[in-house]
Amino acid sequence: MAGKHRNWHAAWRRDGARLLHESGLAVEYDEVLGWTTTDGTIQAWSASEENRGVPLHDLQARLQRLLREASMWRDGDIV
């Protein structure tokens, strides 16, 4: 049975060193810092999520999921 995030990898694309999510979030991997958001996209992403009706207390969990997805996408763990 497939979950609601079955085709999660289709929402990501590469733009140079950055990974872009269809939600507008852009992330880069830094060897020292790990995953970081770029160009202030975290504010645009959180505003977009709030406009969709996502409660403020759920934003952190959603961001963590997106960063896990970015890591899997980067490492080639696409299922």
Kinemage of the C-alpha trace (Angstrom):
@kinemage 1
@onewidth
@group {chain A} dominant
@subgroup {mainchain}
@vectorlist {calphas} color= white
{ca met a 1} P 0.000 0.000 0.000
{ca ala a 2} L 1.391 3.396 -0.938
{ca gly a 3} L 1.487 6.263 1.514
{ca lys a 4} L 0.564 9.871 0.855
{ca his a 5} L 4.214 10.735 0.181
{ca arg a 6} L 4.712 7.953 -2.381
{ca asn a 7} L 6.015 10.178 -5.189
{ca trp a 8} L 7.849 12.619 -2.937
{ca his a 9} L 10.924 12.656 -5.192
{ca ala a 10} L 8.947 14.202 -8.071
{ca ala a 11} L 8.632 17.425 -6.069
{ca trp a 12} L 12.407 17.992 -6.048
{ca arg a 13} L 14.752 19.225 -8.749
{ca arg a 14} L 18.378 20.294 -8.886
{ca asp a 15} L 19.440 23.853 -9.676
{ca gly a 16} L 23.231 23.899 -9.614
{ca ala a 17} L 24.312 23.190 -6.036
{ca arg a 18} L 20.813 23.776 -4.698
{ca leu a 19} L 17.861 21.449 -4.401
{ca leu a 20} L 14.511 23.102 -5.075
{ca his a 21} L 11.212 21.798 -3.763
{ca glu a 22} L 7.952 22.605 -5.526
{ca ser a 23} L 6.827 24.396 -2.351
{ca gly a 24} L 9.459 27.080 -3.014
{ca leu a 25} L 11.947 25.864 -0.426
{ca ala a 26} L 15.555 25.803 -1.649
{ca val a 27} L 18.294 23.995 0.297
{ca glu a 28} L 22.027 23.451 -0.036
{ca tyr a 29} L 24.274 20.965 1.697
{ca asp a 30} L 27.309 22.370 3.506
{ca glu a 31} L 29.956 19.963 4.834
{ca val a 32} L 30.163 21.924 8.127
{ca leu a 33} L 26.589 23.107 8.658
{ca gly a 34} L 24.635 20.320 6.979
{ca trp a 35} L 21.411 21.309 5.217
{ca thr a 36} L 20.747 25.034 5.024
{ca thr a 37} L 17.968 27.000 3.373
{ca thr a 38} L 18.945 29.518 0.723
{ca asp a 39} L 17.890 32.996 -0.339
{ca gly a 40} L 15.448 33.430 2.507
{ca thr a 41} L 13.218 30.711 1.078
{ca ile a 42} L 12.295 29.490 4.554
{ca gln a 43} L 10.135 32.598 5.089
{ca ala a 44} L 8.370 32.163 1.748
{ca trp a 45} L 7.887 28.453 2.417
{ca ser a 46} L 6.454 28.986 5.924
{ca ala a 47} L 4.112 31.719 4.661
{ca ser a 48} L 2.940 29.396 1.886
{ca glu a 49} L 2.318 26.576 4.352
{ca glu a 50} L 0.436 28.874 6.729
{ca asn a 51} L -1.713 30.118 3.824
{ca arg a 52} L -2.574 26.481 3.097
{ca gly a 53} L -3.885 26.197 6.662
{ca val a 54} L -0.962 24.326 8.225
{ca pro a 55} L -0.843 25.075 11.965
{ca leu a 56} L 2.288 26.796 13.217
{ca his a 57} L 3.143 23.857 15.488
{ca asp a 58} L 3.316 21.509 12.454
{ca leu a 59} L 5.811 23.569 10.445
{ca gln a 60} L 8.906 22.152 12.148
{ca ala a 61} L 7.880 18.550 11.478
{ca arg a 62} L 7.131 19.381 7.834
{ca leu a 63} L 10.493 21.098 7.418
{ca gln a 64} L 12.283 18.130 8.981
{ca arg a 65} L 10.506 15.802 6.542
{ca leu a 66} L 11.541 17.971 3.601
{ca leu a 67} L 15.167 17.999 4.764
{ca arg a 68} L 15.109 14.188 5.117
{ca glu a 69} L 13.723 13.995 1.590
{ca ala a 70} L 16.462 16.317 0.319
{ca ser a 71} L 19.047 14.086 1.956
{ca met a 72} L 17.594 10.962 0.353
{ca trp a 73} L 17.327 12.724 -3.004
{ca arg a 74} L 20.942 13.896 -2.767
{ca asp a 75} L 22.229 10.481 -1.698
{ca gly a 76} L 20.298 8.683 -4.428
{ca asp a 77} L 18.027 6.775 -2.037
{ca ile a 78} L 15.016 7.372 -4.289
{ca val a 79} L 12.597 4.484 -4.072
